[in-house]
Amino acid sequence: MKRSLALLLLLGLVACVQAQPTAQDAANPSDIQVSTEELVVVEAAGPEIAAAGSGRVEIIGGSEAELREFVQRWFSNVYPGAPATDTMIYLGSLPQDPPLDLPMPEDARIIASITGHYIDMEVIFDTSLTSEEVKDFYRDALAAAGWEAPPEESQGGGFVPAGGQGFSLCLEDEASLYLTALDRPEAPTDVRLNLNTSTEGFECGRRGPEYYDRGGELIPSLETPAGVEMRGGGMSTGDNEADVSATLKTDVSVTELANHYYPQLEAAGWQMLDSASAGGAAWSTWSIEDDRGDVWGGTFVIIETPLADDARFALFRIAKADSGN
């Protein structure tokens, strides 16, 4: 996310200032290289571009040379023992020699793409397609090439933003693709593609239950209501218990929020045992039997918090019935 934000900052200034090579670029040709070939400059790009989910992004002061130096430093591996991997940043275009060819929607406007560093390739682009249409596009377009959903054992969930939930596709044991698409009011859909040609450590390489704690498998993705902003969250999993949490910014009551999440739990196989609300809190208890015959209990809670009038805290905690938790 930090690196994507840096790209958007760089693009904003490039839109206003013609690209020129700097002494910093010449001094470090093998470290970080920024390519502006085939760059399509849009006058609206710049301070008006906001990173998805983080509000307005504004560049104050400085020159293009200083901004390029900042991005180069931002992407550079500076910690001891960091791999000596070159990073290429392409503004407004796909890499000249991508690790794998990926289809793009016809109206895609590429913001930037990156190769090297912590992933093999990342592409950031806008499209008029909705987030669901983007996901359908890639599922359909890549299915013919052998891409498919990760094995069930790798699935886990937790609280996710409305319209911004990502999904993964696997090309056997050859590559993994993670996609996020975020609908934005009165703006194109923000899409991020992350491609890795090694599946080791990723969802596509997880072929057995030893790769994912049992508790995490039973928690579904819980999408927030439209207009509700996620301000952070967490997840903890184990073989006998697991929990997910999120801080939400909204004026929606805790009862309405709870009633939004309950059908999602039921769709994942959880059965509600009891529910109630009072005094700025809503809670419920749940039960499910997994495919091994073990019974799990869950507690779902949403409360108003003292942080602000529009702050809510949500928690879903589960434990195996005989675990003693």
N, C-alpha and C positions, 0 to 999 in steps of 0.2 A: 504493500500500500504506500509506504514512504517513497519507494522508487517510482511508482506510478505518478504520485503527486509531483515529484521532481520533473518528470517528463512534461506534465501539463504546464508547470511553471516555465519551463524552457520554451515550449511551443508558444506561449503567450507573448514572450518578448521577441521571438523570431518573427512573429506575425507583424511586428511593428518596425523591426530593424533588419536590414538586409544582412544575410549571413556572410561573415568574413572569417577566414582562418586566423587564429590567434597564436601567440607565442607558446601558450600553454598546449595547444593542439599539436604544434610541431615538436615540442619537447617530449611528449609522451605518446607517440603514434601507436604503440602496441598496448597501451593500457585501456583508455576509454576513447572511442572514436565516435563522433557524431556525424551522420550522413544526412545531408539535406537534399539529396537527389530526388527528383519527382515530388518535391514539397509543394503542396497546394495550400496557399495562404488564404485564410478566410478572415475578413476584417473584424468579424465579431469575436474571433479568438483573442485571448488575452485575459485581462482582469475579470471579464464576465464569465470565464469558464470556471466552474466549481467542481472540485473532485467529488465523485459520487458519494453522497452520504455525509460529507464533511462541511457543507456550506460554502460560502463564497471564498475564493482564493484570489488574493490581490498581491501584485508585485510592487514593492515600494523601493524606488531608487535603483542605482546601479546601471550598468551597461550590459550589452550582449556578451562581451568578453568576460565580465565578472559573473554573469549568470551561467555561462558555459563552464567556467572554472568551478563554480559551486556544484553543478550537476556532476562534473567529473569527479570531484571529491566525494560527493554523495554516493556514487556508485563504486568507488575504489575500495578494494579490500585492504584495510589498514590494520587489522588485528594480527597478532603474531601467529604465524603458521597458516595464514590464509592462502588458498590456492592461487597460483599465478594464471588466472583465467582472463582472457581478453573479453571486453564487453563492447558490443557495437549497438549504437542507438540510431535508428532510422526515423527521421521526422517525416510524417506524411506518406510513408511507403512501407511495404513489406521488405524483409531482408532480401538481399540480392541472391543469396543461396540458403534458403530456409532448410532446417533439419528435415521437415516433412511438409509437403504441400497441403494446405488446408483451404477449403472453399470459403468464399466470402459472399455475403448478401450483395445483390446487384447495386444497391445504393449505399454501400458501406463507405464512410469517409474515415480513412485511417488517420488517427491522431499520431501514433508512433508505434514502433515495434523495437524489441530488444532481443539480442541473442547473447549467450554467454552468461556470466555471473551466476546467480543462484538457480536459474532455470535455463533450459535450452532455447526457449523463445516465448516472449510475451507480446501480444498484439492488443492495442487499445483502439477501438473504433466506435463511431456513432452509426446508427441506422434508424430508419423510420419504423422498422418492425417493433412490435411489442416484445417484452421480455419472454413471454411464452412462445411467440412466433419465432424468436431467435433460437430458443431451445429446440423447437420442432424442426427448424431448418437444419441444425447441425445433427440432430438424431437421424433425420431422413437422409441427408447428404452423405454422412459418414458410414451409415449402415451398409451401403453397397461395397464399401472398401474394407469391411470386416470389423469396424469399431462396434463395441457393445458396452452395456452398462457394467460396472464393476461387480464382482461376485458378492452375493448377499452377505457373506461373512465380514465384508469391509464396511458395511453401512452403519452409520451412527447418526445422531440428530442433535437437537438443541434449538434454542431460539434463533430465528433468522429474520432479517428485515423483509417487509412486504415487497414482493416483486423483485427481490434481489437475491433470492436463493440460487446458489450455484449447483452445478451437477458435473459429474465426471463421466468420461468415456474411455474405454480401454481398447488398444489394438493388440490383442493377445498379450504376450509378455514383452512386446516391442516398445510400446509408448503409452503414455497417459495424457489425457487432455482434461483440464478443469476450466469450466466456463462460468462466468457470472454475467448477468444482464440485469440492469437496473432501469426501470421506468422512471422518467423524470418529468415533472409537470411542465408543459409547454416547451419541451426540449427533446431532442432525439434520445433514444435509448442508449445508455452507456454500456458497452460490452468489453469484457476483458477475457482473452484467451491465454491460458498458460499451458505450454506444451513441454513435456519431458520425455526424452527418448530412452530413459532408464526407468523401469517400474520399481526398482528396489526402494523400499521405504514408502512407496505410494500405494494408494488404494488398489491399483491394478495388480500389484504383486502380492497382495494379501489373500492367500488361498485357503486359509484354515482358521479355526477359531482362536488359535494361539496368537494371532496378530491383532485381535481386538477383544478388549475385556467384555465379558458376558453382559454386564449391566448396561454398557453403552449401546449395545445392539438393540435394546428394548425401548430406548428413548427416541421417538420420532422427531423429525424436523417440525418445529412449531413456529409457523409464520405469523409475524405480528400483523395487526390490522393496518389497513392503508392509512397513512397520515400519522402513524405512531413511530417515533424515532427511537432506535436502539442506541443507548449511550454506554454500552459495554456489557460484558457478560462473561460467563465461565462455564467450564465443564470438568467434572471429575468422575472417573469411571473405575470400576473394579469388577472382579468376578462375582461378588456378592452384593454390591451396591453401586449406585451412581447418582449424580445430581447435575442439573443444569440450571443456570440462573441468568438473569438479564435485568438491567436497569432501563426503564422506559420513560421517555419524555412525552407526556400526553395529558390532556384534561379529561379523557375518558375515565369513567368510574371503574373501580376495581371489579365490580360485579359484571359490567359490560365486557371488560377485558377477559375475565375468567370464562364468560359464556362464549367468547370468540375462540378460545383455546380448547374448550371441552370437546367439540366435535372432532378436532384433529386428533386428540387422544383416542377417542372412540374409533375413528377410522383406522388407527394403528392397532386395534385389538384390545385396548384397555377398557375395562368395565367400571363405571362409576358406582361406588358403594354409598357415598353420602356427600352432600355439599351444603354450604351455608355461607352467609356473609353478614358482617356487622362492623360498625365502627371503623370504616376505612380498611377493611380486610375481607378477602374472599378466599375460601379454602374448600378443598374436596379431597376425598380418599378414593383410591383406585386399586384394581386387582387385574392380574393377567397371568395366564399359564403359558410358559414358553414351550418350544418344540421338544424339550427334554422332559417335560412333565413337571418342572419346578414352578411353584407358585410365587409370584412377586407382588408386593404391595407398594403403592405409591401415594405420595402426598403432594398436592399442587396448591401453592399459596401465592396470592398477589396482595401486596399491601401498599398503602400510601406511605411515603417516607418523609422525614423531616428535612430532606435536602432542599425541596422546593414544593410549591403547591401543585406543580404539574409533574412530579416525579413519582414513579411506581417501581416497585421491586417485585420480580416474579421468580419463583423457584419451583422446580419439579424434582423431587427426590424419591428414589426407588430403592428397595432392598428385598433380597430373597427371603421368603417367609421363615426359613429355618436358620437364617444367618445370625440371629440375635441382635440385629440392628433396628 
